[in-house]
Amino acid sequence: MADALILARALADPQSLALDTDWIGLVTTARAEQLLGTLAYRLDGLPLPEDVALLLADARAAAENGRRAALWEAEMARRALAPLGCAVVLLKGTAFVAAGLLAGRGRSIGDLDILVPRGSLDAVEAALLAAGWEWVKPDPYDDAYYRRWMHELPPLIHRDRDRMIDVHHTILPLTARITPDAAALLAQAQPLGTGLAVLSPDDMLVHAAAHLFADGDLAGGLRNLWDIHCLIDDHGSEGARVRAAEHGLSREVARALRLTHRLFATPVDPAYRTLARGDALYLRRLLARDDWGRPIRPATRLAFYVRSHWLRMPPAMLARHLWAKWRWG
């Protein structure tokens, strides 16, 4: 059965595409993986069938609109939080476009993710509520769970702009077995000259690897792995390996290097050019879409879903959490 390898190969080597490429399969897979804008930029200027060229031109325009909207939302958050005088660090897609990084080129950007000091959470929450953001999760159990155990406040959405913000105080749940040093992330953050900042290049790569391999079920993982490829292209990976050791994320960064090299031919240290035990299963999950963009390999997906909960909580806590969620419907 066909899988998303067609998309990985197109991103890695656009020149390899022939005019008789399965364009429907490539485009639908890219759209399903939220990589259509990225693909459109990668193929820009190449000889393409006319209908494909028009579609990708629209995708580039949509990505540019998304970039402007993301930066405007970041500016709105900056204005709301400026009186607090605390650090506000952009994360993920908004950080990539704000810093002008390769990873931001054509990237699909959803929520605004920011990192603030944990001691400033109450003040940040109050300022955002006063500026028009509202709670997405009114359920008391979910609210209490986020506040006690998660790495972020419960998500907020702006009542006028309908855009969500996730306020992080670290990069992995407090219940996770790995505890990155949030203070070190903030200390090394790089100001943008706008009142906002982004993580250092090395910490960006570490965060991307943590988000992909230490938190979640790898849904959307191909986009996240492409982020890592681009971050390595921009700044290399040697410093990130050092920072990964400081944050307890060496295994996750090493896996990220191996898999980016395998799928995208990313230039990495020779020690990371051969797959290790278990990597093939991760590749199977990352590529689990058919040539119509539909999810495939349900057993693999289920295994990674179960794994995501196992990573986040000790067994007894997980059992209590699932019981509570079932009781509350």
GURO-94038 format. One record per residue (C-alpha): x, y, z; chain; residue number from 1. Coordinates in nm, 3 decimals. Last residue first. Example, Ala and Ser with C-alpha at 12.3 -4.5 7.8 and 13.67 -1.06 7.14 Angstrom:
<rs>
r xx = 1.367 | yy = -0.106 | zz = 0.714 | chain = A | resi = 2
r xx = 1.230 | yy = -0.450 | zz = 0.780 | chain = A | resi = 1
</rs>
This chain:
<rs>
r xx = -1.837 | yy = 1.140 | zz = 3.012 | chain = A | resi = 329
r xx = -1.744 | yy = 1.260 | zz = 3.360 | chain = A | resi = 328
r xx = -1.707 | yy = 0.904 | zz = 3.486 | chain = A | resi = 327
r xx = -1.502 | yy = 0.800 | zz = 3.180 | chain = A | resi = 326
r xx = -1.267 | yy = 1.097 | zz = 3.217 | chain = A | resi = 325
r xx = -1.224 | yy = 1.021 | zz = 3.588 | chain = A | resi = 324
r xx = -1.148 | yy = 0.653 | zz = 3.521 | chain = A | resi = 323
r xx = -0.899 | yy = 0.747 | zz = 3.250 | chain = A | resi = 322
r xx = -0.723 | yy = 0.985 | zz = 3.487 | chain = A | resi = 321
r xx = -0.719 | yy = 0.739 | zz = 3.776 | chain = A | resi = 320
r xx = -0.567 | yy = 0.468 | zz = 3.552 | chain = A | resi = 319
r xx = -0.310 | yy = 0.712 | zz = 3.417 | chain = A | resi = 318
r xx = -0.214 | yy = 0.810 | zz = 3.771 | chain = A | resi = 317
r xx = -0.155 | yy = 0.449 | zz = 3.867 | chain = A | resi = 316
r xx = 0.046 | yy = 0.381 | zz = 3.550 | chain = A | resi = 315
r xx = 0.277 | yy = 0.686 | zz = 3.574 | chain = A | resi = 314
r xx = 0.168 | yy = 0.960 | zz = 3.335 | chain = A | resi = 313
r xx = 0.270 | yy = 1.142 | zz = 3.018 | chain = A | resi = 312
r xx = 0.480 | yy = 0.875 | zz = 2.853 | chain = A | resi = 311
r xx = 0.212 | yy = 0.609 | zz = 2.905 | chain = A | resi = 310
r xx = -0.048 | yy = 0.840 | zz = 2.754 | chain = A | resi = 309
r xx = 0.159 | yy = 0.889 | zz = 2.440 | chain = A | resi = 308
r xx = 0.236 | yy = 0.516 | zz = 2.424 | chain = A | resi = 307
r xx = -0.136 | yy = 0.432 | zz = 2.407 | chain = A | resi = 306
r xx = -0.173 | yy = 0.667 | zz = 2.110 | chain = A | resi = 305
r xx = 0.144 | yy = 0.523 | zz = 1.957 | chain = A | resi = 304
r xx = 0.004 | yy = 0.171 | zz = 1.974 | chain = A | resi = 303
r xx = -0.330 | yy = 0.287 | zz = 1.835 | chain = A | resi = 302
r xx = -0.161 | yy = 0.444 | zz = 1.534 | chain = A | resi = 301
r xx = 0.038 | yy = 0.128 | zz = 1.469 | chain = A | resi = 300
r xx = -0.278 | yy = -0.084 | zz = 1.490 | chain = A | resi = 299
r xx = -0.463 | yy = 0.156 | zz = 1.261 | chain = A | resi = 298
r xx = -0.205 | yy = 0.129 | zz = 0.982 | chain = A | resi = 297
r xx = -0.369 | yy = 0.381 | zz = 0.747 | chain = A | resi = 296
r xx = -0.497 | yy = 0.738 | zz = 0.778 | chain = A | resi = 295
r xx = -0.636 | yy = 0.884 | zz = 0.455 | chain = A | resi = 294
r xx = -0.437 | yy = 1.133 | zz = 0.248 | chain = A | resi = 293
r xx = -0.556 | yy = 0.984 | zz = -0.080 | chain = A | resi = 292
r xx = -0.217 | yy = 0.823 | zz = -0.148 | chain = A | resi = 291
r xx = -0.234 | yy = 0.640 | zz = 0.184 | chain = A | resi = 290
r xx = -0.126 | yy = 0.783 | zz = 0.516 | chain = A | resi = 289
r xx = 0.086 | yy = 0.623 | zz = 0.789 | chain = A | resi = 288
r xx = 0.427 | yy = 0.770 | zz = 0.700 | chain = A | resi = 287
r xx = 0.516 | yy = 0.891 | zz = 1.050 | chain = A | resi = 286
r xx = 0.384 | yy = 0.571 | zz = 1.208 | chain = A | resi = 285
r xx = 0.592 | yy = 0.336 | zz = 0.992 | chain = A | resi = 284
r xx = 0.893 | yy = 0.561 | zz = 1.041 | chain = A | resi = 283
r xx = 0.848 | yy = 0.532 | zz = 1.416 | chain = A | resi = 282
r xx = 0.830 | yy = 0.154 | zz = 1.386 | chain = A | resi = 281
r xx = 1.151 | yy = 0.152 | zz = 1.180 | chain = A | resi = 280
r xx = 1.328 | yy = 0.351 | zz = 1.450 | chain = A | resi = 279
r xx = 1.276 | yy = 0.081 | zz = 1.713 | chain = A | resi = 278
r xx = 1.638 | yy = -0.029 | zz = 1.727 | chain = A | resi = 277
r xx = 1.866 | yy = 0.221 | zz = 1.560 | chain = A | resi = 276
r xx = 1.866 | yy = 0.357 | zz = 1.206 | chain = A | resi = 275
r xx = 2.203 | yy = 0.449 | zz = 1.058 | chain = A | resi = 274
r xx = 2.306 | yy = 0.805 | zz = 0.973 | chain = A | resi = 273
r xx = 2.329 | yy = 0.933 | zz = 1.329 | chain = A | resi = 272
r xx = 2.695 | yy = 0.852 | zz = 1.407 | chain = A | resi = 271
r xx = 2.789 | yy = 1.005 | zz = 1.070 | chain = A | resi = 270
r xx = 2.697 | yy = 1.352 | zz = 1.208 | chain = A | resi = 269
r xx = 2.395 | yy = 1.494 | zz = 1.028 | chain = A | resi = 268
r xx = 2.321 | yy = 1.635 | zz = 0.683 | chain = A | resi = 267
r xx = 1.946 | yy = 1.580 | zz = 0.632 | chain = A | resi = 266
r xx = 1.879 | yy = 1.318 | zz = 0.366 | chain = A | resi = 265
r xx = 1.505 | yy = 1.391 | zz = 0.406 | chain = A | resi = 264
r xx = 1.356 | yy = 1.060 | zz = 0.520 | chain = A | resi = 263
r xx = 1.660 | yy = 0.872 | zz = 0.656 | chain = A | resi = 262
r xx = 1.851 | yy = 1.180 | zz = 0.771 | chain = A | resi = 261
r xx = 1.544 | yy = 1.323 | zz = 0.939 | chain = A | resi = 260
r xx = 1.490 | yy = 0.987 | zz = 1.108 | chain = A | resi = 259
r xx = 1.841 | yy = 0.956 | zz = 1.248 | chain = A | resi = 258
r xx = 1.858 | yy = 1.315 | zz = 1.369 | chain = A | resi = 257
r xx = 1.518 | yy = 1.297 | zz = 1.538 | chain = A | resi = 256
r xx = 1.614 | yy = 0.971 | zz = 1.708 | chain = A | resi = 255
r xx = 1.926 | yy = 1.136 | zz = 1.850 | chain = A | resi = 254
r xx = 1.719 | yy = 1.432 | zz = 1.967 | chain = A | resi = 253
r xx = 1.476 | yy = 1.204 | zz = 2.150 | chain = A | resi = 252
r xx = 1.751 | yy = 0.999 | zz = 2.315 | chain = A | resi = 251
r xx = 1.941 | yy = 1.309 | zz = 2.427 | chain = A | resi = 250
r xx = 1.634 | yy = 1.466 | zz = 2.589 | chain = A | resi = 249
r xx = 1.737 | yy = 1.497 | zz = 2.954 | chain = A | resi = 248
r xx = 1.744 | yy = 1.877 | zz = 2.932 | chain = A | resi = 247
r xx = 2.121 | yy = 1.917 | zz = 2.974 | chain = A | resi = 246
r xx = 2.186 | yy = 1.625 | zz = 2.739 | chain = A | resi = 245
r xx = 1.962 | yy = 1.785 | zz = 2.479 | chain = A | resi = 244
r xx = 2.158 | yy = 2.109 | zz = 2.509 | chain = A | resi = 243
r xx = 2.478 | yy = 1.933 | zz = 2.401 | chain = A | resi = 242
r xx = 2.303 | yy = 1.758 | zz = 2.113 | chain = A | resi = 241
r xx = 2.149 | yy = 2.090 | zz = 2.013 | chain = A | resi = 240
r xx = 2.493 | yy = 2.246 | zz = 1.987 | chain = A | resi = 239
r xx = 2.602 | yy = 1.987 | zz = 1.732 | chain = A | resi = 238
r xx = 2.282 | yy = 2.002 | zz = 1.529 | chain = A | resi = 237
r xx = 2.336 | yy = 2.247 | zz = 1.246 | chain = A | resi = 236
r xx = 2.201 | yy = 2.604 | zz = 1.243 | chain = A | resi = 235
r xx = 1.977 | yy = 2.665 | zz = 0.943 | chain = A | resi = 234
r xx = 1.980 | yy = 2.321 | zz = 0.779 | chain = A | resi = 233
r xx = 1.941 | yy = 2.161 | zz = 1.121 | chain = A | resi = 232
r xx = 1.637 | yy = 2.380 | zz = 1.189 | chain = A | resi = 231
r xx = 1.498 | yy = 2.284 | zz = 0.848 | chain = A | resi = 230
r xx = 1.529 | yy = 1.910 | zz = 0.914 | chain = A | resi = 229
r xx = 1.373 | yy = 1.959 | zz = 1.257 | chain = A | resi = 228
r xx = 1.075 | yy = 2.141 | zz = 1.109 | chain = A | resi = 227
r xx = 1.043 | yy = 1.858 | zz = 0.855 | chain = A | resi = 226
r xx = 1.016 | yy = 1.617 | zz = 1.149 | chain = A | resi = 225
r xx = 0.735 | yy = 1.829 | zz = 1.292 | chain = A | resi = 224
r xx = 0.549 | yy = 1.824 | zz = 0.961 | chain = A | resi = 223
r xx = 0.591 | yy = 1.446 | zz = 0.938 | chain = A | resi = 222
r xx = 0.469 | yy = 1.409 | zz = 1.295 | chain = A | resi = 221
r xx = 0.125 | yy = 1.551 | zz = 1.238 | chain = A | resi = 220
r xx = -0.005 | yy = 1.289 | zz = 1.479 | chain = A | resi = 219
r xx = 0.309 | yy = 1.148 | zz = 1.642 | chain = A | resi = 218
r xx = 0.115 | yy = 1.013 | zz = 1.944 | chain = A | resi = 217
r xx = 0.200 | yy = 1.286 | zz = 2.191 | chain = A | resi = 216
r xx = 0.483 | yy = 1.408 | zz = 2.409 | chain = A | resi = 215
r xx = 0.834 | yy = 1.260 | zz = 2.414 | chain = A | resi = 214
r xx = 0.898 | yy = 1.196 | zz = 2.043 | chain = A | resi = 213
r xx = 0.755 | yy = 1.489 | zz = 1.849 | chain = A | resi = 212
r xx = 0.729 | yy = 1.762 | zz = 2.113 | chain = A | resi = 211
r xx = 1.067 | yy = 1.666 | zz = 2.259 | chain = A | resi = 210
r xx = 1.231 | yy = 1.669 | zz = 1.916 | chain = A | resi = 209
r xx = 1.086 | yy = 2.012 | zz = 1.837 | chain = A | resi = 208
r xx = 1.191 | yy = 2.141 | zz = 2.180 | chain = A | resi = 207
r xx = 1.548 | yy = 2.019 | zz = 2.131 | chain = A | resi = 206
r xx = 1.562 | yy = 2.183 | zz = 1.788 | chain = A | resi = 205
r xx = 1.432 | yy = 2.511 | zz = 1.923 | chain = A | resi = 204
r xx = 1.672 | yy = 2.481 | zz = 2.217 | chain = A | resi = 203
r xx = 1.968 | yy = 2.474 | zz = 1.980 | chain = A | resi = 202
r xx = 1.840 | yy = 2.772 | zz = 1.780 | chain = A | resi = 201
r xx = 1.783 | yy = 2.972 | zz = 2.101 | chain = A | resi = 200
r xx = 1.419 | yy = 3.000 | zz = 2.194 | chain = A | resi = 199
r xx = 1.227 | yy = 3.295 | zz = 2.058 | chain = A | resi = 198
r xx = 1.169 | yy = 3.642 | zz = 2.201 | chain = A | resi = 197
r xx = 0.902 | yy = 3.911 | zz = 2.220 | chain = A | resi = 196
r xx = 0.923 | yy = 4.278 | zz = 2.310 | chain = A | resi = 195
r xx = 0.980 | yy = 4.360 | zz = 1.945 | chain = A | resi = 194
r xx = 1.359 | yy = 4.343 | zz = 1.930 | chain = A | resi = 193
r xx = 1.347 | yy = 3.972 | zz = 1.856 | chain = A | resi = 192
r xx = 1.501 | yy = 3.873 | zz = 2.187 | chain = A | resi = 191
r xx = 1.686 | yy = 3.536 | zz = 2.197 | chain = A | resi = 190
r xx = 1.601 | yy = 3.283 | zz = 2.466 | chain = A | resi = 189
r xx = 1.896 | yy = 3.140 | zz = 2.659 | chain = A | resi = 188
r xx = 1.763 | yy = 3.224 | zz = 3.007 | chain = A | resi = 187
r xx = 1.409 | yy = 3.118 | zz = 2.914 | chain = A | resi = 186
r xx = 1.520 | yy = 2.770 | zz = 2.808 | chain = A | resi = 185
r xx = 1.747 | yy = 2.744 | zz = 3.113 | chain = A | resi = 184
r xx = 1.454 | yy = 2.827 | zz = 3.342 | chain = A | resi = 183
r xx = 1.244 | yy = 2.561 | zz = 3.170 | chain = A | resi = 182
r xx = 1.496 | yy = 2.286 | zz = 3.246 | chain = A | resi = 181
r xx = 1.346 | yy = 1.979 | zz = 3.082 | chain = A | resi = 180
r xx = 1.183 | yy = 1.719 | zz = 3.311 | chain = A | resi = 179
r xx = 1.158 | yy = 1.376 | zz = 3.148 | chain = A | resi = 178
r xx = 0.934 | yy = 1.110 | zz = 3.305 | chain = A | resi = 177
r xx = 0.629 | yy = 1.317 | zz = 3.221 | chain = A | resi = 176
r xx = 0.384 | yy = 1.420 | zz = 3.494 | chain = A | resi = 175
r xx = 0.485 | yy = 1.786 | zz = 3.476 | chain = A | resi = 174
r xx = 0.389 | yy = 1.779 | zz = 3.110 | chain = A | resi = 173
r xx = 0.667 | yy = 1.869 | zz = 2.866 | chain = A | resi = 172
r xx = 0.782 | yy = 2.207 | zz = 2.727 | chain = A | resi = 171
r xx = 0.771 | yy = 2.437 | zz = 3.032 | chain = A | resi = 170
r xx = 0.554 | yy = 2.730 | zz = 3.148 | chain = A | resi = 169
r xx = 0.335 | yy = 2.715 | zz = 2.840 | chain = A | resi = 168
r xx = 0.047 | yy = 2.948 | zz = 2.747 | chain = A | resi = 167
r xx = -0.148 | yy = 2.804 | zz = 2.455 | chain = A | resi = 166
r xx = -0.333 | yy = 3.071 | zz = 2.256 | chain = A | resi = 165
r xx = -0.632 | yy = 3.017 | zz = 2.029 | chain = A | resi = 164
r xx = -0.767 | yy = 3.244 | zz = 1.757 | chain = A | resi = 163
r xx = -1.138 | yy = 3.324 | zz = 1.717 | chain = A | resi = 162
r xx = -1.056 | yy = 3.691 | zz = 1.646 | chain = A | resi = 161
r xx = -1.337 | yy = 3.840 | zz = 1.855 | chain = A | resi = 160
r xx = -1.373 | yy = 3.606 | zz = 2.156 | chain = A | resi = 159
r xx = -1.006 | yy = 3.517 | zz = 2.165 | chain = A | resi = 158
r xx = -0.951 | yy = 3.152 | zz = 2.250 | chain = A | resi = 157
r xx = -0.776 | yy = 3.012 | zz = 2.558 | chain = A | resi = 156
r xx = -0.620 | yy = 2.671 | zz = 2.618 | chain = A | resi = 155
r xx = -0.593 | yy = 2.537 | zz = 2.975 | chain = A | resi = 154
r xx = -0.260 | yy = 2.662 | zz = 3.111 | chain = A | resi = 153
r xx = 0.053 | yy = 2.481 | zz = 3.004 | chain = A | resi = 152
r xx = 0.299 | yy = 2.211 | zz = 3.102 | chain = A | resi = 151
r xx = 0.024 | yy = 1.993 | zz = 3.246 | chain = A | resi = 150
r xx = -0.024 | yy = 1.840 | zz = 3.590 | chain = A | resi = 149
r xx = -0.194 | yy = 2.071 | zz = 3.835 | chain = A | resi = 148
r xx = -0.335 | yy = 2.349 | zz = 3.619 | chain = A | resi = 147
r xx = -0.422 | yy = 2.130 | zz = 3.325 | chain = A | resi = 146
r xx = -0.592 | yy = 1.868 | zz = 3.542 | chain = A | resi = 145
r xx = -0.790 | yy = 2.129 | zz = 3.737 | chain = A | resi = 144
r xx = -0.931 | yy = 2.280 | zz = 3.418 | chain = A | resi = 143
r xx = -1.005 | yy = 1.939 | zz = 3.269 | chain = A | resi = 142
r xx = -1.191 | yy = 1.832 | zz = 3.585 | chain = A | resi = 141
r xx = -1.384 | yy = 2.159 | zz = 3.609 | chain = A | resi = 140
r xx = -1.509 | yy = 2.140 | zz = 3.246 | chain = A | resi = 139
r xx = -1.504 | yy = 2.492 | zz = 3.098 | chain = A | resi = 138
r xx = -1.237 | yy = 2.399 | zz = 2.843 | chain = A | resi = 137
r xx = -1.197 | yy = 2.674 | zz = 2.580 | chain = A | resi = 136
r xx = -1.150 | yy = 2.956 | zz = 2.831 | chain = A | resi = 135
r xx = -1.176 | yy = 3.314 | zz = 2.705 | chain = A | resi = 134
r xx = -0.935 | yy = 3.570 | zz = 2.558 | chain = A | resi = 133
r xx = -1.054 | yy = 3.929 | zz = 2.538 | chain = A | resi = 132
r xx = -0.774 | yy = 4.146 | zz = 2.677 | chain = A | resi = 131
r xx = -0.882 | yy = 4.109 | zz = 3.042 | chain = A | resi = 130
r xx = -0.863 | yy = 3.732 | zz = 3.010 | chain = A | resi = 129
r xx = -0.513 | yy = 3.765 | zz = 2.864 | chain = A | resi = 128
r xx = -0.395 | yy = 3.990 | zz = 3.147 | chain = A | resi = 127
r xx = -0.540 | yy = 3.763 | zz = 3.417 | chain = A | resi = 126
r xx = -0.373 | yy = 3.454 | zz = 3.272 | chain = A | resi = 125
r xx = -0.038 | yy = 3.630 | zz = 3.238 | chain = A | resi = 124
r xx = -0.055 | yy = 3.750 | zz = 3.599 | chain = A | resi = 123
r xx = -0.138 | yy = 3.404 | zz = 3.729 | chain = A | resi = 122
r xx = 0.128 | yy = 3.240 | zz = 3.511 | chain = A | resi = 121
r xx = 0.413 | yy = 3.473 | zz = 3.608 | chain = A | resi = 120
r xx = 0.585 | yy = 3.233 | zz = 3.852 | chain = A | resi = 119
r xx = 0.588 | yy = 2.969 | zz = 3.581 | chain = A | resi = 118
r xx = 0.798 | yy = 3.192 | zz = 3.360 | chain = A | resi = 117
r xx = 0.644 | yy = 3.236 | zz = 3.014 | chain = A | resi = 116
r xx = 0.647 | yy = 3.022 | zz = 2.699 | chain = A | resi = 115
r xx = 0.415 | yy = 3.104 | zz = 2.409 | chain = A | resi = 114
r xx = 0.217 | yy = 2.900 | zz = 2.157 | chain = A | resi = 113
r xx = -0.020 | yy = 3.075 | zz = 1.914 | chain = A | resi = 112
r xx = -0.253 | yy = 2.812 | zz = 1.774 | chain = A | resi = 111
r xx = -0.254 | yy = 2.696 | zz = 1.414 | chain = A | resi = 110
r xx = 0.037 | yy = 2.763 | zz = 1.181 | chain = A | resi = 109
r xx = 0.084 | yy = 2.579 | zz = 0.850 | chain = A | resi = 108
r xx = 0.440 | yy = 2.638 | zz = 0.733 | chain = A | resi = 107
r xx = 0.504 | yy = 2.789 | zz = 0.391 | chain = A | resi = 106
r xx = 0.854 | yy = 2.893 | zz = 0.490 | chain = A | resi = 105
r xx = 0.861 | yy = 2.891 | zz = 0.870 | chain = A | resi = 104
r xx = 1.111 | yy = 2.605 | zz = 0.897 | chain = A | resi = 103
r xx = 1.357 | yy = 2.810 | zz = 0.690 | chain = A | resi = 102
r xx = 1.375 | yy = 3.063 | zz = 0.971 | chain = A | resi = 101
r xx = 1.269 | yy = 3.428 | zz = 0.958 | chain = A | resi = 100
r xx = 1.265 | yy = 3.464 | zz = 1.338 | chain = A | resi = 99
r xx = 0.896 | yy = 3.559 | zz = 1.347 | chain = A | resi = 98
r xx = 0.816 | yy = 3.282 | zz = 1.097 | chain = A | resi = 97
r xx = 0.982 | yy = 3.009 | zz = 1.303 | chain = A | resi = 96
r xx = 0.855 | yy = 3.142 | zz = 1.636 | chain = A | resi = 95
r xx = 0.498 | yy = 3.142 | zz = 1.506 | chain = A | resi = 94
r xx = 0.540 | yy = 2.781 | zz = 1.397 | chain = A | resi = 93
r xx = 0.672 | yy = 2.641 | zz = 1.726 | chain = A | resi = 92
r xx = 0.722 | yy = 2.869 | zz = 2.027 | chain = A | resi = 91
r xx = 0.725 | yy = 3.242 | zz = 2.100 | chain = A | resi = 90
r xx = 0.891 | yy = 3.352 | zz = 2.424 | chain = A | resi = 89
r xx = 0.730 | yy = 3.608 | zz = 2.654 | chain = A | resi = 88
r xx = 0.961 | yy = 3.714 | zz = 2.940 | chain = A | resi = 87
r xx = 0.790 | yy = 3.918 | zz = 3.209 | chain = A | resi = 86
r xx = 0.741 | yy = 4.296 | zz = 3.217 | chain = A | resi = 85
r xx = 0.375 | yy = 4.263 | zz = 3.312 | chain = A | resi = 84
r xx = 0.267 | yy = 4.576 | zz = 3.122 | chain = A | resi = 83
r xx = 0.370 | yy = 4.409 | zz = 2.791 | chain = A | resi = 82
r xx = 0.133 | yy = 4.114 | zz = 2.830 | chain = A | resi = 81
r xx = -0.170 | yy = 4.237 | zz = 2.636 | chain = A | resi = 80
r xx = 0.040 | yy = 4.417 | zz = 2.377 | chain = A | resi = 79
r xx = 0.260 | yy = 4.115 | zz = 2.326 | chain = A | resi = 78
r xx = -0.044 | yy = 3.888 | zz = 2.289 | chain = A | resi = 77
r xx = -0.180 | yy = 4.115 | zz = 2.017 | chain = A | resi = 76
r xx = 0.161 | yy = 4.116 | zz = 1.848 | chain = A | resi = 75
r xx = 0.171 | yy = 3.736 | zz = 1.850 | chain = A | resi = 74
r xx = -0.175 | yy = 3.734 | zz = 1.693 | chain = A | resi = 73
r xx = -0.049 | yy = 3.971 | zz = 1.423 | chain = A | resi = 72
r xx = 0.248 | yy = 3.745 | zz = 1.355 | chain = A | resi = 71
r xx = 0.021 | yy = 3.443 | zz = 1.317 | chain = A | resi = 70
r xx = -0.218 | yy = 3.631 | zz = 1.087 | chain = A | resi = 69
r xx = 0.070 | yy = 3.747 | zz = 0.866 | chain = A | resi = 68
r xx = 0.207 | yy = 3.394 | zz = 0.836 | chain = A | resi = 67
r xx = -0.137 | yy = 3.250 | zz = 0.767 | chain = A | resi = 66
r xx = -0.189 | yy = 3.498 | zz = 0.485 | chain = A | resi = 65
r xx = 0.149 | yy = 3.396 | zz = 0.345 | chain = A | resi = 64
r xx = 0.053 | yy = 3.030 | zz = 0.373 | chain = A | resi = 63
r xx = -0.272 | yy = 3.098 | zz = 0.187 | chain = A | resi = 62
r xx = -0.083 | yy = 3.271 | zz = -0.093 | chain = A | resi = 61
r xx = 0.160 | yy = 2.980 | zz = -0.116 | chain = A | resi = 60
r xx = -0.131 | yy = 2.734 | zz = -0.128 | chain = A | resi = 59
r xx = -0.299 | yy = 2.934 | zz = -0.404 | chain = A | resi = 58
r xx = 0.023 | yy = 2.914 | zz = -0.607 | chain = A | resi = 57
r xx = 0.027 | yy = 2.540 | zz = -0.534 | chain = A | resi = 56
r xx = -0.319 | yy = 2.498 | zz = -0.685 | chain = A | resi = 55
r xx = -0.227 | yy = 2.700 | zz = -0.992 | chain = A | resi = 54
r xx = 0.092 | yy = 2.498 | zz = -1.049 | chain = A | resi = 53
r xx = -0.098 | yy = 2.171 | zz = -1.007 | chain = A | resi = 52
r xx = -0.356 | yy = 2.276 | zz = -1.265 | chain = A | resi = 51
r xx = -0.083 | yy = 2.381 | zz = -1.509 | chain = A | resi = 50
r xx = 0.121 | yy = 2.061 | zz = -1.479 | chain = A | resi = 49
r xx = 0.455 | yy = 2.152 | zz = -1.323 | chain = A | resi = 48
r xx = 0.794 | yy = 2.279 | zz = -1.441 | chain = A | resi = 47
r xx = 0.977 | yy = 2.391 | zz = -1.122 | chain = A | resi = 46
r xx = 0.976 | yy = 2.754 | zz = -1.006 | chain = A | resi = 45
r xx = 0.807 | yy = 2.687 | zz = -0.671 | chain = A | resi = 44
r xx = 0.821 | yy = 2.317 | zz = -0.584 | chain = A | resi = 43
r xx = 0.962 | yy = 2.361 | zz = -0.231 | chain = A | resi = 42
r xx = 0.738 | yy = 2.661 | zz = -0.172 | chain = A | resi = 41
r xx = 0.426 | yy = 2.465 | zz = -0.261 | chain = A | resi = 40
r xx = 0.543 | yy = 2.168 | zz = -0.054 | chain = A | resi = 39
r xx = 0.565 | yy = 2.390 | zz = 0.253 | chain = A | resi = 38
r xx = 0.220 | yy = 2.531 | zz = 0.187 | chain = A | resi = 37
r xx = 0.080 | yy = 2.178 | zz = 0.145 | chain = A | resi = 36
r xx = 0.246 | yy = 2.046 | zz = 0.459 | chain = A | resi = 35
r xx = -0.051 | yy = 2.020 | zz = 0.691 | chain = A | resi = 34
r xx = -0.019 | yy = 1.638 | zz = 0.686 | chain = A | resi = 33
r xx = -0.361 | yy = 1.596 | zz = 0.522 | chain = A | resi = 32
r xx = -0.280 | yy = 1.870 | zz = 0.270 | chain = A | resi = 31
r xx = 0.052 | yy = 1.709 | zz = 0.181 | chain = A | resi = 30
r xx = -0.116 | yy = 1.370 | zz = 0.136 | chain = A | resi = 29
r xx = -0.383 | yy = 1.522 | zz = -0.087 | chain = A | resi = 28
r xx = -0.120 | yy = 1.702 | zz = -0.295 | chain = A | resi = 27
r xx = 0.107 | yy = 1.400 | zz = -0.344 | chain = A | resi = 26
r xx = -0.175 | yy = 1.156 | zz = -0.419 | chain = A | resi = 25
r xx = -0.337 | yy = 1.389 | zz = -0.668 | chain = A | resi = 24
r xx = 0.000 | yy = 1.465 | zz = -0.825 | chain = A | resi = 23
r xx = 0.087 | yy = 1.100 | zz = -0.888 | chain = A | resi = 22
r xx = 0.404 | yy = 1.199 | zz = -1.075 | chain = A | resi = 21
r xx = 0.385 | yy = 1.182 | zz = -1.456 | chain = A | resi = 20
r xx = 0.560 | yy = 1.520 | zz = -1.488 | chain = A | resi = 19
r xx = 0.855 | yy = 1.379 | zz = -1.296 | chain = A | resi = 18
r xx = 0.960 | yy = 1.468 | zz = -0.943 | chain = A | resi = 17
r xx = 1.330 | yy = 1.424 | zz = -0.861 | chain = A | resi = 16
r xx = 1.396 | yy = 1.798 | zz = -0.865 | chain = A | resi = 15
r xx = 1.181 | yy = 1.834 | zz = -0.552 | chain = A | resi = 14
r xx = 1.435 | yy = 1.635 | zz = -0.349 | chain = A | resi = 13
r xx = 1.365 | yy = 1.624 | zz = 0.025 | chain = A | resi = 12
r xx = 1.013 | yy = 1.763 | zz = 0.010 | chain = A | resi = 11
r xx = 0.913 | yy = 1.538 | zz = -0.280 | chain = A | resi = 10
r xx = 1.071 | yy = 1.235 | zz = -0.113 | chain = A | resi = 9
r xx = 0.883 | yy = 1.295 | zz = 0.213 | chain = A | resi = 8
r xx = 0.557 | yy = 1.339 | zz = 0.021 | chain = A | resi = 7
r xx = 0.588 | yy = 1.013 | zz = -0.173 | chain = A | resi = 6
r xx = 0.687 | yy = 0.844 | zz = 0.153 | chain = A | resi = 5
r xx = 0.338 | yy = 0.925 | zz = 0.278 | chain = A | resi = 4
r xx = 0.211 | yy = 0.572 | zz = 0.211 | chain = A | resi = 3
r xx = 0.120 | yy = 0.351 | zz = -0.082 | chain = A | resi = 2
r xx = 0.000 | yy = 0.000 | zz = 0.000 | chain = A | resi = 1
</rs>
